[in-house]
Amino acid sequence: MNLPDTHPLVDGRTTNAPLIQAFRGERPGITPIWFMRQAGRSLPEYRDLRQGVGMLESCLRPDLASEITLQPVRRHGVDAGIFFSDIVVPLRLAGVDVDIAPGVGPVLGAAVRTSQDVDRLLEKELTDEAMAPVREAVALTVDQLGTTPLIGFAGAPFTLAAYMVEGRPSRDHLAARTMMHADPESWSRLTGWAADVTGRFLRGQVLAGASATQLFDSWAGSLSLADYETHVGPSSARALSHVHGLPVSVVHFGTGTVHLLPAMRSVGADVIGVDYRTPLDEANTLLGGTTPLQGNIDPAYLGAPWPVLEAHVRDVVERGRSAPAHVVNLGHGVPPETDPTVLTRIVELVHSIS
Amino acid sequence: MNLPDTHPLVDGRTTNAPLIQAFRGERPGITPIWFMRQAGRSLPEYRDLRQGVGMLESCLRPDLASEITLQPVRRHGVDAGIFFSDIVVPLRLAGVDVDIAPGVGPVLGAAVRTSQDVDRLLEKELTDEAMAPVREAVALTVDQLGTTPLIGFAGAPFTLAAYMVEGRPSRDHLAARTMMHADPESWSRLTGWAADVTGRFLRGQVLAGASATQLFDSWAGSLSLADYETHVGPSSARALSHVHGLPVSVVHFGTGTVHLLPAMRSVGADVIGVDYRTPLDEANTLLGGTTPLQGNIDPAYLGAPWPVLEAHVRDVVERGRSAPAHVVNLGHGVPPETDPTVLTRIVELVHSIS
């Protein structure tokens, strides 16, 4: 099964959008830009819409998820929408007892710690039927976006597994990394399950109209290269196998991953997202000069006076010229307290210097 | 002023202890080992002692701080005591309104955000008088330790400043890193103040009997190399200037710092502590093969079956042979849930294979 005739990459709406060109490794007429977490708490229109609506509910109501995805595209004139969702949405859709606690993050009803816990988890799966609200939200969004591509969103299996084993957000994911060494068989079954769930979640978004995808391995930076290659990379590759054969680029991103960049590419990524710690020219060297890059304005500059921020953005664009292609982004998500007018100004600046 | 005649490095008690030899770059007869956070929550005798006693109180009561420092030395037979304290203790001693909230960490009465906040902070200082309980605790401890050296403990100015600007623990220290770029003048005054406070705290421990020191820059890994060199390194160098001229080695440690190792050495460190993410032979290469290393058993292995853990410890010792000298440690602190008998077994193993 390939893409339907009405898909924006098939009817041609997004085929030559600057973002899609850059993800293919070309240099479009302008340097494309979008912001991780552009849809969300930095926007007053988002906060209005979320009044009295829980986070997961807002992800699973197609009208809301679509409108939230579109808000930053309208406001900032960015070159892509990123599907509004959360890393744990596919877990919820597969029947896992998980919610997002305000001010805390994802909290599971019961942490997955033992082989028996994994057995119980493996009875669940993400069905096509459960994906209906996601497909609907994507279709609604793509209809409105026109020639602006939508990027599909999913969390990588390690990050999903870390949430499931810890039961809540943690600093160093020690319980998850302990399972990896203490019970590698359970770890492998757990991450394999997570790979299929998140892979299907991503595939569903693409079939419904997304023109590219991004896999977020938020916590991969807590791993050594050896552990990544042995215990994590294979499940990320399995997740991405669900979109192989579909004509969409895959961006792969994590923070604190300077030691993992080539390994994160080798699981099947086309584009590497670089966090703010590693200058793009260095990242390009680490990757052998062959991979389109995305990034990496440091969010810590967003509160600085404009001349300081402008110089930093220009430096990011300049260093990005070393890579085969470059999509400007932040080197981490938009902080909630960001003044959104600053983001709009960055978009104008990046488009003007391209 | 140099060390008093009764200091263990002057009367010779610790001068040729394996730890001190290794820190000097020599290869002693056994490979020395200690554990970051060996004093603390993993020990039942510690939990007994802390019943009804707040964290900062336990650091500031000389009898308690000394006993807690000694407990793991007696139990595990490690090659050093690490002075039981907390990164924010010198702030409290300087009159800053800070406490350690159980399950949260350091919380300030008021975050330091503006130039005026920094002005008010600069009216405070760490006096010799305020250091009395620290000196007393160190003296009590050194009397009991005999030929086992005590390592003095302090947090680096960036990590202290991050707590002060955020007002509480945070994931990416964004408020602190924003001040760095938005108001570099206030940032510089703040970290300069923190450097003198933490430097005096370290110097006081050395004069009272510590035979080595470790500076913890827990959050340095959140920085790019450029930001570290411009906005952080100078204050760490200023902190360490307080112990220059004293005949003690300085260990410098942070997590997620693979991109910062040479920069963290260049502020005046003699030994680099390596976190669990970077194999010691790679760290040694990054440092040009000239620096004694400390580390880096991954705490995630502490819950694994003994043969798996043993193989990992042997691998760490083997990779450590590439460096000029090696002190075995964890690549992060002892997790609270660690079975302490496992730590004792690691000490026996490391001493047996040396």
HADDOCK unambig.tbl for C-alpha pairs under 7 A between the chains (distance, minus, plus):
assign (segid A and resid 174 and name CA) (segid B and resid 300 and name CA) 5.82 0.50 0.50
assign (segid A and resid 177 and name CA) (segid B and resid 300 and name CA) 5.49 0.50 0.50
assign (segid A and resid 178 and name CA) (segid B and resid 300 and name CA) 4.37 0.50 0.50
assign (segid A and resid 178 and name CA) (segid B and resid 301 and name CA) 6.05 0.50 0.50
assign (segid A and resid 178 and name CA) (segid B and resid 303 and name CA) 6.19 0.50 0.50
assign (segid A and resid 178 and name CA) (segid B and resid 304 and name CA) 6.87 0.50 0.50
assign (segid A and resid 181 and name CA) (segid B and resid 301 and name CA) 6.14 0.50 0.50
assign (segid A and resid 181 and name CA) (segid B and resid 304 and name CA) 5.77 0.50 0.50
assign (segid A and resid 182 and name CA) (segid B and resid 303 and name CA) 6.20 0.50 0.50
assign (segid A and resid 182 and name CA) (segid B and resid 304 and name CA) 3.87 0.50 0.50
assign (segid A and resid 182 and name CA) (segid B and resid 305 and name CA) 6.15 0.50 0.50
assign (segid A and resid 223 and name CA) (segid B and resid 277 and name CA) 6.05 0.50 0.50
assign (segid A and resid 224 and name CA) (segid B and resid 277 and name CA) 4.16 0.50 0.50
assign (segid A and resid 224 and name CA) (segid B and resid 278 and name CA) 6.40 0.50 0.50
assign (segid A and resid 256 and name CA) (segid B and resid 256 and name CA) 6.98 0.50 0.50
assign (segid A and resid 277 and name CA) (segid B and resid 223 and name CA) 6.07 0.50 0.50
assign (segid A and resid 277 and name CA) (segid B and resid 224 and name CA) 4.18 0.50 0.50
assign (segid A and resid 278 and name CA) (segid B and resid 224 and name CA) 6.41 0.50 0.50
assign (segid A and resid 300 and name CA) (segid B and resid 174 and name CA) 5.80 0.50 0.50
assign (segid A and resid 300 and name CA) (segid B and resid 177 and name CA) 5.50 0.50 0.50
assign (segid A and resid 300 and name CA) (segid B and resid 178 and name CA) 4.38 0.50 0.50
assign (segid A and resid 301 and name CA) (segid B and resid 178 and name CA) 6.05 0.50 0.50
assign (segid A and resid 301 and name CA) (segid B and resid 181 and name CA) 6.16 0.50 0.50
assign (segid A and resid 303 and name CA) (segid B and resid 178 and name CA) 6.18 0.50 0.50
assign (segid A and resid 303 and name CA) (segid B and resid 182 and name CA) 6.22 0.50 0.50
assign (segid A and resid 304 and name CA) (segid B and resid 178 and name CA) 6.87 0.50 0.50
assign (segid A and resid 304 and name CA) (segid B and resid 181 and name CA) 5.79 0.50 0.50
assign (segid A and resid 304 and name CA) (segid B and resid 182 and name CA) 3.90 0.50 0.50
assign (segid A and resid 305 and name CA) (segid B and resid 182 and name CA) 6.18 0.50 0.50
